[in-house]
Amino acid sequence: MSRSILITGANGALGLAIAEFFLTREESCHVFLGVRERRERAQELAARFSSRTHLVTLEVTSTDDWKAAVTEIENKGAPLGVLINNAGFHEDALLANMPQDQWSRVLDANLNAVFHGCQAVLPGMLRERQGRIVNIASLSAISSPAGQTNYAAAKAGVIGLTQSLAKESARMGITVNAVCPGYIEGGLPSDWPPEQLKALKMQLPMRRFARPEEIAAAVFFLASPDASYITGSTLKIDGGLL
Ligand SMILES: NC(=O)c1ccc[n+]([C@@H]2O[C@H](COP(=O)([O-])OP(=O)(O)OC[C@H]3O[C@@H](n4cnc5c(N)ncnc54)[C@H](OP(=O)(O)O)[C@@H]3O)[C@@H](O)[C@H]2O)c1
């Protein structure tokens, strides 16, 4: 049966990789790419899979945007079967120097948005008695580096939300899981000198960063029928770093 997949932050590197993975591995699915101002890369992907890919405006901190996006998807036909809460960013500073709005921005986009997203899609999934939610957390939730109190707290909150919601929705056929990527290719600031990148890779057991599609593969599996007994889990994908 055809199902609809909604991926937030889908103009970003990981969102695009997840979208492409679904589009190439599940030929009947329709993928909705959540975007806000920047959308060029999502548009390119949508052009390649034009009959099954749609852009949807979605600022993830806005409950109005969530309501409109879910209505738009449901009106297109196939039930919204999968939500990938992928949008997010970090804005680092030592806590002693962190302005309140920097704390709040990061909590809003990385944690509160996951609450809004789950709340927006649950009525439809409960109606259908099935659904898959995959939340993109981060290794920073488990092993929190200095300078990321806001991001680490938000992503740790995502893991807590995931476990609790999984228990609330398990008997309704809905699974909720989280993944914690470590370093991803292209995920570090572009002005990092090559020697610095090389030195960092030498500290990793695999001596390399993850390719985005290696994270996408795990997300795809957690959203698949094969993962029907996996819920409330947190999967770290870090090449053995922790
Ligand atoms: N890259 C890594 O190494 C890494 C590691 C661990 C976890 N993660 C997590 O993986 C996810 C994807 O990251 P990425 O590497 O793909 O980063 P990215 O390339 O910067 O993409 C992030 C996407 O999220 C969107 N976004 C941010 N805030 C938003 C908001 N309030 N409303 C709607 N969209 C918003 C951005 O939209 P705009 O383009 O409009 O700004 C962008 O499309 C994030 O949750 C991140 O925390 C990344």
The ligand as a Gaussian input file, in Angstrom:
#p B3LYP/6-31G(d) Opt

LIG

0 1
 N       25.377000      16.964000      10.564000
 C       25.741000      16.305000      11.642000
 O       26.928000      15.993000      11.833000
 C       24.680000      15.867000      12.644000
 C       25.057000      15.056000      13.695000
 C       24.098000      14.645000      14.608000
 C       22.793000      15.062000      14.463000
 N       22.442000      15.881000      13.444000
 C       21.043000      16.293000      13.351000
 O       20.566000      15.893000      12.088000
 C       19.519000      16.765000      11.654000
 C       19.781000      17.247000      10.230000
 O       21.018000      17.929000      10.220000
 P       21.839000      18.229000       8.875000
 O       23.206000      17.734000       9.100000
 O       21.092000      17.787000       7.682000
 O       21.874000      19.820000       8.971000
 P       21.552000      20.902000       7.831000
 O       22.147000      20.498000       6.543000
 O       21.936000      22.207000       8.447000
 O       19.974000      20.832000       7.712000
 C       19.139000      21.175000       8.760000
 C       17.787000      21.493000       8.189000
 O       16.896000      21.836000       9.261000
 C       16.162000      22.983000       8.852000
 N       15.677000      23.722000      10.005000
 C       16.371000      24.181000      11.059000
 N       15.548000      24.844000      11.904000
 C       14.309000      24.790000      11.341000
 C       13.048000      25.286000      11.692000
 N       12.861000      26.004000      12.821000
 N       11.981000      25.032000      10.888000
 C       12.134000      24.329000       9.748000
 N       13.317000      23.845000       9.337000
 C       14.392000      24.075000      10.125000
 C       17.113000      23.796000       8.004000
 O       16.371000      24.679000       7.205000
 P       17.072000      25.917000       6.461000
 O       17.870000      25.320000       5.353000
 O       15.914000      26.724000       5.999000
 O       17.921000      26.596000       7.489000
 C       17.816000      22.687000       7.225000
 O       17.077000      22.342000       6.077000
 C       19.459000      17.878000      12.701000
 O       18.415000      17.608000      13.611000
 C       20.796000      17.782000      13.387000
 O       20.744000      18.274000      14.718000
 C       23.350000      16.293000      12.519000

